[in-house]
Amino acid sequence: MAGDIKLIQDNSLIYTPNIVNGDLEIITSLLTAIYMSIFCKKRATAGLVDNPFYREGDFVNEFYGNYEVGSLF
């Protein structure tokens, strides 16, 4: 079964990776993937937004090649 990094929400409502014994805590659910798909922005296409400056997109998309995380809306 695939593992995922556990995120925890602190008092200021910010999600951060959970550290246990100096290492990232791994869980077997899809919670982190769900958080990423909801709270990350997918880069808009030229057909949706003319100006490239406003197409946005999350910085992690640079690491995935042709696949982008997040939602457009």
Distance bins in CASP14 RR format, pairs under 12 A and 6 or more apart:
PFRMAT RR
TARGET T0000
AUTHOR 0000-0000-0000
RMODE 2
METHOD distances of the structure
MODEL  1
1 26 0 0 0 0 0 1 0 0 0 0 0
1 27 0 0 0 0 0 1 0 0 0 0 0
1 28 1 0 1 0 0 0 0 0 0 0 0
1 29 0 0 0 0 1 0 0 0 0 0 0
1 30 0 0 0 0 0 1 0 0 0 0 0
2 26 0 0 0 0 1 0 0 0 0 0 0
2 27 0 0 0 0 0 1 0 0 0 0 0
2 28 1 0 0 1 0 0 0 0 0 0 0
2 29 0 0 0 0 1 0 0 0 0 0 0
2 30 0 0 0 0 1 0 0 0 0 0 0
2 32 0 0 0 0 0 1 0 0 0 0 0
2 33 0 0 0 0 1 0 0 0 0 0 0
3 24 0 0 0 0 0 1 0 0 0 0 0
3 25 0 0 0 0 0 1 0 0 0 0 0
3 26 1 0 1 0 0 0 0 0 0 0 0
3 27 1 0 0 1 0 0 0 0 0 0 0
3 28 1 0 1 0 0 0 0 0 0 0 0
3 29 0 0 0 0 1 0 0 0 0 0 0
3 30 0 0 0 0 1 0 0 0 0 0 0
3 31 0 0 0 0 0 1 0 0 0 0 0
3 32 0 0 0 0 1 0 0 0 0 0 0
3 33 0 0 0 0 1 0 0 0 0 0 0
4 17 0 0 0 0 0 1 0 0 0 0 0
4 18 0 0 0 0 0 1 0 0 0 0 0
4 24 0 0 0 0 1 0 0 0 0 0 0
4 25 0 0 0 0 1 0 0 0 0 0 0
4 26 1 0 0 1 0 0 0 0 0 0 0
4 27 1 0 1 0 0 0 0 0 0 0 0
4 28 1 0 0 1 0 0 0 0 0 0 0
4 29 1 0 0 1 0 0 0 0 0 0 0
4 30 1 0 0 1 0 0 0 0 0 0 0
4 31 1 0 0 1 0 0 0 0 0 0 0
4 32 1 0 1 0 0 0 0 0 0 0 0
4 33 1 0 0 1 0 0 0 0 0 0 0
4 34 0 0 0 0 1 0 0 0 0 0 0
4 35 0 0 0 0 1 0 0 0 0 0 0
4 36 0 0 0 0 1 0 0 0 0 0 0
5 15 0 0 0 0 0 1 0 0 0 0 0
5 16 0 0 0 0 0 1 0 0 0 0 0
5 17 1 0 1 0 0 0 0 0 0 0 0
5 18 1 0 0 1 0 0 0 0 0 0 0
5 19 0 0 0 0 0 1 0 0 0 0 0
5 20 0 0 0 0 0 1 0 0 0 0 0
5 23 0 0 0 0 0 1 0 0 0 0 0
5 24 1 0 1 0 0 0 0 0 0 0 0
5 25 1 0 0 1 0 0 0 0 0 0 0
5 26 1 0 0 1 0 0 0 0 0 0 0
5 27 1 0 0 1 0 0 0 0 0 0 0
5 28 0 0 0 0 0 1 0 0 0 0 0
5 29 0 0 0 0 0 1 0 0 0 0 0
5 30 0 0 0 0 0 1 0 0 0 0 0
5 31 0 0 0 0 1 0 0 0 0 0 0
5 32 1 0 1 0 0 0 0 0 0 0 0
5 33 0 0 0 0 1 0 0 0 0 0 0
5 35 0 0 0 0 0 1 0 0 0 0 0
5 36 0 0 0 0 0 1 0 0 0 0 0
6 15 0 0 0 0 0 1 0 0 0 0 0
6 16 0 0 0 0 0 1 0 0 0 0 0
6 17 1 0 0 1 0 0 0 0 0 0 0
6 18 1 0 1 0 0 0 0 0 0 0 0
6 19 0 0 0 0 1 0 0 0 0 0 0
6 20 0 0 0 0 1 0 0 0 0 0 0
6 23 0 0 0 0 0 1 0 0 0 0 0
6 24 1 0 0 1 0 0 0 0 0 0 0
6 25 1 0 1 0 0 0 0 0 0 0 0
6 26 1 0 0 1 0 0 0 0 0 0 0
6 27 1 0 1 0 0 0 0 0 0 0 0
6 28 0 0 0 0 0 1 0 0 0 0 0
6 29 0 0 0 0 1 0 0 0 0 0 0
6 30 0 0 0 0 0 1 0 0 0 0 0
6 31 1 0 0 1 0 0 0 0 0 0 0
6 32 1 0 0 1 0 0 0 0 0 0 0
6 33 0 0 0 0 0 1 0 0 0 0 0
6 35 0 0 0 0 0 1 0 0 0 0 0
7 14 0 0 0 0 1 0 0 0 0 0 0
7 15 1 0 1 0 0 0 0 0 0 0 0
7 16 1 0 0 1 0 0 0 0 0 0 0
7 17 1 0 0 1 0 0 0 0 0 0 0
7 18 1 0 0 1 0 0 0 0 0 0 0
7 19 0 0 0 0 0 1 0 0 0 0 0
7 24 0 0 0 0 0 1 0 0 0 0 0
7 25 0 0 0 0 1 0 0 0 0 0 0
7 26 0 0 0 0 0 1 0 0 0 0 0
7 27 0 0 0 0 1 0 0 0 0 0 0
7 29 0 0 0 0 0 1 0 0 0 0 0
7 30 0 0 0 0 0 1 0 0 0 0 0
7 31 1 0 0 1 0 0 0 0 0 0 0
7 32 1 0 1 0 0 0 0 0 0 0 0
7 33 0 0 0 0 0 1 0 0 0 0 0
7 34 0 0 0 0 0 1 0 0 0 0 0
7 35 1 0 0 1 0 0 0 0 0 0 0
7 36 0 0 0 0 1 0 0 0 0 0 0
7 38 0 0 0 0 0 1 0 0 0 0 0
7 39 0 0 0 0 0 1 0 0 0 0 0
8 14 0 0 0 0 1 0 0 0 0 0 0
8 15 1 0 0 1 0 0 0 0 0 0 0
8 16 1 0 0 1 0 0 0 0 0 0 0
8 17 1 0 0 1 0 0 0 0 0 0 0
8 18 1 0 1 0 0 0 0 0 0 0 0
8 19 0 0 0 0 1 0 0 0 0 0 0
8 20 0 0 0 0 0 1 0 0 0 0 0
8 24 0 0 0 0 0 1 0 0 0 0 0
8 25 0 0 0 0 1 0 0 0 0 0 0
8 27 0 0 0 0 0 1 0 0 0 0 0
8 31 0 0 0 0 0 1 0 0 0 0 0
8 32 0 0 0 0 0 1 0 0 0 0 0
8 35 0 0 0 0 0 1 0 0 0 0 0
9 15 1 0 1 0 0 0 0 0 0 0 0
9 16 0 0 0 0 1 0 0 0 0 0 0
9 17 0 0 0 0 0 1 0 0 0 0 0
9 18 0 0 0 0 0 1 0 0 0 0 0
9 31 0 0 0 0 0 1 0 0 0 0 0
9 35 0 0 0 0 1 0 0 0 0 0 0
9 39 0 0 0 0 0 1 0 0 0 0 0
10 16 1 0 0 1 0 0 0 0 0 0 0
10 17 0 0 0 0 0 1 0 0 0 0 0
10 18 0 0 0 0 0 1 0 0 0 0 0
13 39 0 0 0 0 0 1 0 0 0 0 0
14 35 0 0 0 0 0 1 0 0 0 0 0
14 39 0 0 0 0 0 1 0 0 0 0 0
15 31 0 0 0 0 1 0 0 0 0 0 0
15 32 0 0 0 0 1 0 0 0 0 0 0
15 34 0 0 0 0 0 1 0 0 0 0 0
15 35 1 0 0 1 0 0 0 0 0 0 0
15 36 0 0 0 0 1 0 0 0 0 0 0
15 38 0 0 0 0 0 1 0 0 0 0 0
15 39 1 0 0 1 0 0 0 0 0 0 0
15 40 0 0 0 0 0 1 0 0 0 0 0
16 24 0 0 0 0 0 1 0 0 0 0 0
16 25 0 0 0 0 0 1 0 0 0 0 0
16 32 0 0 0 0 0 1 0 0 0 0 0
16 35 0 0 0 0 0 1 0 0 0 0 0
17 23 0 0 0 0 0 1 0 0 0 0 0
17 24 1 0 1 0 0 0 0 0 0 0 0
17 25 1 0 0 1 0 0 0 0 0 0 0
17 26 0 0 0 0 0 1 0 0 0 0 0
17 27 0 0 0 0 0 1 0 0 0 0 0
17 32 0 0 0 0 1 0 0 0 0 0 0
17 35 0 0 0 0 0 1 0 0 0 0 0
18 24 1 0 0 1 0 0 0 0 0 0 0
18 25 1 0 1 0 0 0 0 0 0 0 0
18 26 0 0 0 0 1 0 0 0 0 0 0
18 27 0 0 0 0 1 0 0 0 0 0 0
18 31 0 0 0 0 0 1 0 0 0 0 0
18 32 0 0 0 0 0 1 0 0 0 0 0
19 25 1 0 0 1 0 0 0 0 0 0 0
19 26 0 0 0 0 0 1 0 0 0 0 0
20 26 0 0 0 0 1 0 0 0 0 0 0
20 27 0 0 0 0 0 1 0 0 0 0 0
24 32 0 0 0 0 0 1 0 0 0 0 0
25 31 0 0 0 0 0 1 0 0 0 0 0
25 32 0 0 0 0 0 1 0 0 0 0 0
26 32 0 0 0 0 0 1 0 0 0 0 0
27 33 0 0 0 0 0 1 0 0 0 0 0
27 34 0 0 0 0 0 1 0 0 0 0 0
29 35 0 0 0 0 0 1 0 0 0 0 0
30 36 0 0 0 0 1 0 0 0 0 0 0
30 37 0 0 0 0 1 0 0 0 0 0 0
30 38 0 0 0 0 0 1 0 0 0 0 0
31 37 0 0 0 0 0 1 0 0 0 0 0
31 38 0 0 0 0 0 1 0 0 0 0 0
32 38 0 0 0 0 0 1 0 0 0 0 0
32 39 0 0 0 0 0 1 0 0 0 0 0
32 40 0 0 0 0 0 1 0 0 0 0 0
32 60 0 0 0 0 0 1 0 0 0 0 0
32 69 0 0 0 0 0 1 0 0 0 0 0
33 39 0 0 0 0 0 1 0 0 0 0 0
33 40 0 0 0 0 0 1 0 0 0 0 0
33 60 0 0 0 0 0 1 0 0 0 0 0
33 69 0 0 0 0 1 0 0 0 0 0 0
33 70 0 0 0 0 1 0 0 0 0 0 0
34 40 0 0 0 0 0 1 0 0 0 0 0
34 69 0 0 0 0 0 1 0 0 0 0 0
34 70 0 0 0 0 0 1 0 0 0 0 0
34 71 0 0 0 0 0 1 0 0 0 0 0
35 58 0 0 0 0 0 1 0 0 0 0 0
35 69 0 0 0 0 0 1 0 0 0 0 0
35 70 0 0 0 0 0 1 0 0 0 0 0
35 71 0 0 0 0 0 1 0 0 0 0 0
36 42 0 0 0 0 0 1 0 0 0 0 0
36 58 0 0 0 0 1 0 0 0 0 0 0
36 59 0 0 0 0 0 1 0 0 0 0 0
36 60 1 0 0 1 0 0 0 0 0 0 0
36 61 0 0 0 0 0 1 0 0 0 0 0
36 64 0 0 0 0 0 1 0 0 0 0 0
36 67 0 0 0 0 0 1 0 0 0 0 0
36 68 0 0 0 0 0 1 0 0 0 0 0
36 69 1 0 1 0 0 0 0 0 0 0 0
36 70 1 0 0 1 0 0 0 0 0 0 0
36 71 0 0 0 0 1 0 0 0 0 0 0
37 58 0 0 0 0 0 1 0 0 0 0 0
37 60 0 0 0 0 0 1 0 0 0 0 0
37 67 0 0 0 0 0 1 0 0 0 0 0
37 68 0 0 0 0 0 1 0 0 0 0 0
37 69 1 0 0 1 0 0 0 0 0 0 0
37 70 1 0 1 0 0 0 0 0 0 0 0
37 71 1 0 0 1 0 0 0 0 0 0 0
37 72 0 0 0 0 0 1 0 0 0 0 0
37 73 0 0 0 0 0 1 0 0 0 0 0
38 58 0 0 0 0 0 1 0 0 0 0 0
38 69 0 0 0 0 0 1 0 0 0 0 0
38 70 1 0 0 1 0 0 0 0 0 0 0
38 71 1 0 0 1 0 0 0 0 0 0 0
38 73 0 0 0 0 0 1 0 0 0 0 0
39 58 0 0 0 0 1 0 0 0 0 0 0
39 60 0 0 0 0 0 1 0 0 0 0 0
39 69 0 0 0 0 1 0 0 0 0 0 0
39 70 1 0 0 1 0 0 0 0 0 0 0
39 71 0 0 0 0 1 0 0 0 0 0 0
40 56 0 0 0 0 0 1 0 0 0 0 0
40 57 1 0 0 1 0 0 0 0 0 0 0
40 58 1 0 1 0 0 0 0 0 0 0 0
40 59 0 0 0 0 1 0 0 0 0 0 0
40 60 1 0 0 1 0 0 0 0 0 0 0
40 61 0 0 0 0 1 0 0 0 0 0 0
40 64 0 0 0 0 0 1 0 0 0 0 0
40 68 0 0 0 0 1 0 0 0 0 0 0
40 69 1 0 1 0 0 0 0 0 0 0 0
40 70 1 0 1 0 0 0 0 0 0 0 0
40 71 1 0 0 1 0 0 0 0 0 0 0
40 72 0 0 0 0 0 1 0 0 0 0 0
41 49 0 0 0 0 0 1 0 0 0 0 0
41 54 0 0 0 0 0 1 0 0 0 0 0
41 55 0 0 0 0 1 0 0 0 0 0 0
41 56 1 0 1 0 0 0 0 0 0 0 0
41 57 1 0 1 0 0 0 0 0 0 0 0
41 58 1 0 1 0 0 0 0 0 0 0 0
41 59 0 0 0 0 1 0 0 0 0 0 0
41 60 0 0 0 0 0 1 0 0 0 0 0
41 61 0 0 0 0 1 0 0 0 0 0 0
41 68 0 0 0 0 1 0 0 0 0 0 0
41 69 0 0 0 0 1 0 0 0 0 0 0
41 70 1 0 0 1 0 0 0 0 0 0 0
41 71 1 0 0 1 0 0 0 0 0 0 0
41 72 1 0 0 1 0 0 0 0 0 0 0
41 73 0 0 0 0 1 0 0 0 0 0 0
42 48 0 0 0 0 0 1 0 0 0 0 0
42 49 0 0 0 0 0 1 0 0 0 0 0
42 55 0 0 0 0 1 0 0 0 0 0 0
42 56 0 0 0 0 1 0 0 0 0 0 0
42 57 1 0 0 1 0 0 0 0 0 0 0
42 58 1 0 0 1 0 0 0 0 0 0 0
42 60 0 0 0 0 0 1 0 0 0 0 0
42 61 1 0 0 1 0 0 0 0 0 0 0
42 64 0 0 0 0 0 1 0 0 0 0 0
42 67 0 0 0 0 0 1 0 0 0 0 0
42 68 1 0 1 0 0 0 0 0 0 0 0
42 69 1 0 0 1 0 0 0 0 0 0 0
42 70 1 0 1 0 0 0 0 0 0 0 0
42 71 1 0 1 0 0 0 0 0 0 0 0
42 72 1 0 1 0 0 0 0 0 0 0 0
42 73 0 0 0 0 1 0 0 0 0 0 0
43 49 0 0 0 0 1 0 0 0 0 0 0
43 52 0 0 0 0 1 0 0 0 0 0 0
43 53 0 0 0 0 0 1 0 0 0 0 0
43 54 0 0 0 0 0 1 0 0 0 0 0
43 55 1 0 1 0 0 0 0 0 0 0 0
43 56 1 0 0 1 0 0 0 0 0 0 0
43 57 1 0 1 0 0 0 0 0 0 0 0
43 58 1 0 0 1 0 0 0 0 0 0 0
43 59 0 0 0 0 0 1 0 0 0 0 0
43 60 0 0 0 0 0 1 0 0 0 0 0
43 61 1 0 0 1 0 0 0 0 0 0 0
43 62 0 0 0 0 0 1 0 0 0 0 0
43 64 0 0 0 0 0 1 0 0 0 0 0
43 65 0 0 0 0 0 1 0 0 0 0 0
43 66 0 0 0 0 0 1 0 0 0 0 0
43 67 0 0 0 0 0 1 0 0 0 0 0
43 68 1 0 1 0 0 0 0 0 0 0 0
43 69 0 0 0 0 0 1 0 0 0 0 0
43 70 0 0 0 0 1 0 0 0 0 0 0
43 71 0 0 0 0 0 1 0 0 0 0 0
43 72 0 0 0 0 1 0 0 0 0 0 0
44 50 0 0 0 0 1 0 0 0 0 0 0
44 51 0 0 0 0 1 0 0 0 0 0 0
44 52 0 0 0 0 1 0 0 0 0 0 0
44 53 0 0 0 0 0 1 0 0 0 0 0
44 54 1 0 0 1 0 0 0 0 0 0 0
44 55 1 0 1 0 0 0 0 0 0 0 0
44 56 1 0 0 1 0 0 0 0 0 0 0
44 57 1 0 0 1 0 0 0 0 0 0 0
44 58 0 0 0 0 0 1 0 0 0 0 0
44 61 0 0 0 0 0 1 0 0 0 0 0
44 68 0 0 0 0 0 1 0 0 0 0 0
44 70 0 0 0 0 0 1 0 0 0 0 0
44 71 0 0 0 0 0 1 0 0 0 0 0
44 72 1 0 0 1 0 0 0 0 0 0 0
44 73 0 0 0 0 1 0 0 0 0 0 0
45 52 0 0 0 0 0 1 0 0 0 0 0
45 55 1 0 0 1 0 0 0 0 0 0 0
45 56 0 0 0 0 0 1 0 0 0 0 0
45 57 0 0 0 0 0 1 0 0 0 0 0
45 68 0 0 0 0 0 1 0 0 0 0 0
45 72 0 0 0 0 1 0 0 0 0 0 0
46 52 1 0 0 1 0 0 0 0 0 0 0
46 54 0 0 0 0 0 1 0 0 0 0 0
46 55 1 0 0 1 0 0 0 0 0 0 0
47 55 0 0 0 0 1 0 0 0 0 0 0
47 72 0 0 0 0 0 1 0 0 0 0 0
48 54 0 0 0 0 1 0 0 0 0 0 0
48 55 1 0 0 1 0 0 0 0 0 0 0
48 56 0 0 0 0 0 1 0 0 0 0 0
48 72 1 0 0 1 0 0 0 0 0 0 0
48 73 0 0 0 0 0 1 0 0 0 0 0
49 55 1 0 1 0 0 0 0 0 0 0 0
49 56 0 0 0 0 1 0 0 0 0 0 0
49 57 0 0 0 0 0 1 0 0 0 0 0
49 72 0 0 0 0 1 0 0 0 0 0 0
55 61 0 0 0 0 0 1 0 0 0 0 0
55 68 0 0 0 0 0 1 0 0 0 0 0
55 72 0 0 0 0 0 1 0 0 0 0 0
56 68 0 0 0 0 0 1 0 0 0 0 0
56 70 0 0 0 0 0 1 0 0 0 0 0
56 71 0 0 0 0 0 1 0 0 0 0 0
56 72 0 0 0 0 1 0 0 0 0 0 0
56 73 0 0 0 0 0 1 0 0 0 0 0
57 64 0 0 0 0 0 1 0 0 0 0 0
57 68 1 0 0 1 0 0 0 0 0 0 0
57 69 0 0 0 0 1 0 0 0 0 0 0
57 70 0 0 0 0 1 0 0 0 0 0 0
57 71 0 0 0 0 0 1 0 0 0 0 0
57 72 0 0 0 0 1 0 0 0 0 0 0
58 64 0 0 0 0 1 0 0 0 0 0 0
58 67 0 0 0 0 0 1 0 0 0 0 0
58 68 1 0 0 1 0 0 0 0 0 0 0
58 69 1 0 0 1 0 0 0 0 0 0 0
58 70 1 0 0 1 0 0 0 0 0 0 0
58 71 0 0 0 0 0 1 0 0 0 0 0
58 72 0 0 0 0 0 1 0 0 0 0 0
59 68 0 0 0 0 0 1 0 0 0 0 0
59 69 0 0 0 0 0 1 0 0 0 0 0
59 70 0 0 0 0 0 1 0 0 0 0 0
60 67 0 0 0 0 0 1 0 0 0 0 0
60 68 0 0 0 0 1 0 0 0 0 0 0
60 69 1 0 0 1 0 0 0 0 0 0 0
60 70 0 0 0 0 1 0 0 0 0 0 0
61 67 0 0 0 0 1 0 0 0 0 0 0
61 68 1 0 1 0 0 0 0 0 0 0 0
61 69 1 0 0 1 0 0 0 0 0 0 0
61 70 0 0 0 0 1 0 0 0 0 0 0
62 68 0 0 0 0 1 0 0 0 0 0 0
62 69 0 0 0 0 0 1 0 0 0 0 0
63 69 0 0 0 0 1 0 0 0 0 0 0
64 70 0 0 0 0 0 1 0 0 0 0 0
END
